Amino acid sequence: MNHRNHLFLSLLFALGCGDATAPSGDVGELPGSVQIMGAADSTYADGSTVSCSFTLNLTLAPDGGVRDGARRYVGTMGGESHRQALDPEGNGVGFFADMAWPDARAKVIGPDSVELRPSGRDTISRFWDGFHLFAATRTADGHLGGTWECAPFDIWEDGYVDTMLIARGTWEVIAP
């Protein structure tokens, strides 16, 4: 398989799914679709930079009911992500990846806490691990959001090197 096909397949590799027991209590509801937007940027002491962003759209089936104190939904999730890692001279790599998960899960644990999970868990790099779980809490401005670590794609082949730089950032759930 040539590098281009390998990279394309790597960028479309599916992520993980799991389930934890939620506490009982009053839980809220989610609309039929939400968008998740995130960004992470870091500049290192040597001048190296990393910049990442993503936009995901989550479409949910009607309410799956309350179980173990959490309202559960199933749906689909997809969108795009971007990562650029540059050395101090401006040399490096940039990637854009389309993402699609035909099976995604959402769990409303309470009015201020939501978990969003794409399907699958086997990942091929730390970059994809960052999309395994979105654990949202209510922010000071009333939005649901969380933190995100944009890790490397863990590649070193055919002149593409992305193994070290990490950026930490935030993401937010946006409902229509």
Secondary structure per residue as TSV (DSSP state, phi and psi in degrees):
chain	resnum	aa	ss	phi	psi
A	1	M	-	360.0	132.3
A	2	N	-	-75.3	166.0
A	3	H	H	-61.3	-40.1
A	4	R	H	-61.4	-45.4
A	5	N	H	-65.8	-40.1
A	6	H	H	-61.8	-44.9
A	7	L	H	-64.6	-42.6
A	8	F	H	-59.5	-46.8
A	9	L	H	-64.7	-38.5
A	10	S	H	-62.1	-39.2
A	11	L	H	-71.5	-20.8
A	12	L	T	-101.0	4.9
A	13	F	-	-62.3	138.1
A	14	A	-	-78.3	161.7
A	15	L	-	-111.2	-164.2
A	16	G	-	-100.1	161.8
A	17	C	-	-139.7	142.2
A	18	G	-	-157.7	-177.8
A	19	D	-	-151.1	135.8
A	20	A	-	-122.8	153.6
A	21	T	-	-75.1	130.8
A	22	A	-	-98.8	151.6
A	23	P	-	-70.8	155.2
A	24	S	-	-79.9	162.6
A	25	G	S	144.1	-178.8
A	26	D	-	-70.5	128.5
A	27	V	-	-120.4	152.1
A	28	G	-	-91.0	-168.0
A	29	E	-	-127.6	160.3
A	30	L	-	-110.8	149.6
A	31	P	-	-71.1	172.3
A	32	G	S	-66.2	-20.1
A	33	S	E	-148.3	144.3
A	34	V	E	-139.2	159.6
A	35	Q	E	-118.2	142.1
A	36	I	E	-118.4	123.0
A	37	M	E	-124.9	134.7
A	38	G	E	-141.3	157.6
A	39	A	E	-149.3	146.6
A	40	A	E	-148.0	131.4
A	41	D	E	-140.3	138.2
A	42	S	E	-143.4	143.9
A	43	T	E	-120.4	126.9
A	44	Y	-	-89.6	162.2
A	45	A	T	-57.6	-31.9
A	46	D	T	-81.7	-0.1
A	47	G	S	96.6	-4.5
A	48	S	-	-66.7	146.8
A	49	T	E	-132.8	153.3
A	50	V	E	-139.3	136.0
A	51	S	E	-135.8	130.3
A	52	C	E	-137.5	153.1
A	53	S	E	-156.8	160.6
A	54	F	E	-154.1	154.6
A	55	T	E	-135.8	122.5
A	56	L	E	-122.7	141.9
A	57	N	E	-113.2	126.8
A	58	L	E	-114.7	120.3
A	59	T	E	-109.7	125.4
A	60	L	E	-110.2	142.2
A	61	A	-	-72.4	165.6
A	62	P	S	-53.3	154.8
A	63	D	-	-39.8	127.7
A	64	G	-	-89.1	5.9
A	65	G	-	93.6	172.0
A	66	V	E	-100.6	127.3
A	67	R	E	-138.7	133.5
A	68	D	T	54.4	34.7
A	69	G	T	79.5	8.1
A	70	A	E	-128.5	139.0
A	71	R	E	-83.0	128.7
A	72	R	E	-116.7	145.1
A	73	Y	E	-134.9	154.7
A	74	V	E	-122.7	157.2
A	75	G	E	-177.1	-158.2
A	76	T	E	-125.4	153.7
A	77	M	E	-139.1	140.8
A	78	G	E	-163.3	166.2
A	79	G	E	165.9	-147.1
A	80	E	E	-142.8	155.8
A	81	S	E	-137.2	160.6
A	82	H	E	-141.8	139.9
A	83	R	E	-142.3	131.6
A	84	Q	E	-132.2	125.2
A	85	A	E	-124.1	122.2
A	86	L	E	-126.9	142.8
A	87	D	-	-80.4	177.1
A	88	P	T	-58.9	-24.7
A	89	E	T	-87.3	-1.8
A	90	G	S	91.0	7.3
A	91	N	-	-91.1	145.4
A	92	G	E	167.1	-151.5
A	93	V	E	-131.5	152.8
A	94	G	E	-137.5	137.1
A	95	F	E	-129.7	142.0
A	96	F	E	-119.9	134.0
A	97	A	E	-132.6	129.2
A	98	D	E	-82.1	139.3
A	99	M	E	-125.3	142.6
A	100	A	E	-149.8	129.8
A	101	W	E	-127.8	111.0
A	102	P	E	-71.0	-13.1
A	103	D	E	-133.4	109.1
A	104	A	E	-125.8	157.4
A	105	R	E	-126.5	145.5
A	106	A	E	-132.4	140.8
A	107	K	E	-136.3	119.2
A	108	V	E	-93.5	110.5
A	109	I	E	-85.7	-30.3
A	110	G	E	-171.3	179.4
A	111	P	T	-63.2	-18.3
A	112	D	T	-118.6	16.3
A	113	S	E	-149.6	125.7
A	114	V	E	-137.7	141.9
A	115	E	E	-115.4	133.4
A	116	L	E	-123.1	128.5
A	117	R	E	-134.4	124.3
A	118	P	E	-71.4	166.6
A	119	S	S	-81.1	162.5
A	120	G	-	72.6	156.9
A	121	R	-	-134.8	-17.8
A	122	D	-	-68.3	121.1
A	123	T	-	-122.6	158.8
A	124	I	S	-110.6	-3.5
A	125	S	S	-158.1	161.9
A	126	R	H	-64.3	-27.2
A	127	F	H	-56.9	-49.6
A	128	W	H	-68.4	-27.8
A	129	D	H	-58.7	-28.8
A	130	G	T	-65.8	-12.0
A	131	F	T	-107.2	9.0
A	132	H	S	-69.7	-40.1
A	133	L	-	-147.4	130.3
A	134	F	E	-111.1	101.1
A	135	A	E	-97.7	104.2
A	136	A	E	-95.9	140.2
A	137	T	E	-126.7	161.0
A	138	R	E	-72.6	127.7
A	139	T	-	-85.7	172.8
A	140	A	T	-60.3	-30.1
A	141	D	T	-89.4	9.1
A	142	G	S	91.9	-2.4
A	143	H	-	-88.2	158.2
A	144	L	E	-90.6	132.0
A	145	G	E	-166.0	-177.8
A	146	G	E	-165.7	-169.6
A	147	T	E	-104.9	159.7
A	148	W	E	-144.8	140.5
A	149	E	E	-113.5	116.7
A	150	C	E	-92.2	99.9
A	151	A	-	-96.4	168.8
A	152	P	-	-65.6	160.0
A	153	F	-	-74.0	-10.5
A	154	D	-	58.6	49.5
A	155	I	E	-120.1	150.2
A	156	W	E	-155.6	79.2
A	157	E	E	-157.7	149.6
A	158	D	T	49.5	38.1
A	159	G	T	84.8	-7.4
A	160	Y	E	-93.4	116.6
A	161	V	E	-127.0	121.8
A	162	D	E	-151.5	90.0
A	163	T	-	-133.1	-7.0
A	164	M	S	-127.1	-45.5
A	165	L	-	-75.3	134.8
A	166	I	-	-124.7	138.4
A	167	A	E	-121.2	138.3
A	168	R	E	-109.4	136.9
A	169	G	E	-151.2	-161.3
A	170	T	E	-129.6	163.9
A	171	W	E	-141.3	162.3
A	172	E	E	-143.1	142.4
A	173	V	E	-87.7	127.5
A	174	I	E	-119.0	119.5
A	175	A	-	-101.3	144.6
A	176	P	-	-65.7	360.0
